[in-house]
């Protein structure tokens, strides 16, 4: 396991230590938890977000009006 040196304001560290004691943990453990969360797999989050978006689209009652269109592809790309 690697060691990490941080520069933190004395008062902030004192308050963090007090809170960690109240939560029956340590500042080191809380920083480790934060870094694990911060470094989590961004790609899996992206895939999950895309999945949620697809689910919302599939559940949508909006049809996009494609059945009612009065134009053709050729009309749009008239040359």
C-alpha positions, -999 to +999 in steps of 0.1 A: +000+000+000+013+035-009+017+064+015+003+098+006+014+131+021-011+159+022-010+196+033-041+204+052-050+233+074-044+225+111-080+235+121-095+214+093-075+183+103-084+188+140-121+190+132-118+160+109-101+140+136-129+149+161-156+139+136-138+106+128-136+098+165-173+105+168-180+081+139-156+054+153-132+056+124-101+075+114-093+104+091-071+080+071-100+055+067-123+084+055-097+097+030-092+061+017-130+057+013-132+090-005-104+081-029-119+047-037-152+064-045-134+092-065-114+066-085-143+043-092-149+029-127-162+059-147-169+037-177-194+016-158-211+047-147-213+059-183-228+026-194-253+027-165-263+063-175-268+053-211-289+023-200-311+046-179-315+070-208-325+042-231-350+030-205-365+065-203-367+067-241-384+033-243-409+042-216-417+076-233-451+081-248-437+105-274-435+089-308-415+116-326-442+121-352-425+099-378-458+083-389-473+117-396-444+131-417-453+147-450-418+149-464-395+123-479-358+120-476-355+131-512-374+163-504-349+171-477-319+164-499-332+180-531-303+187-555 
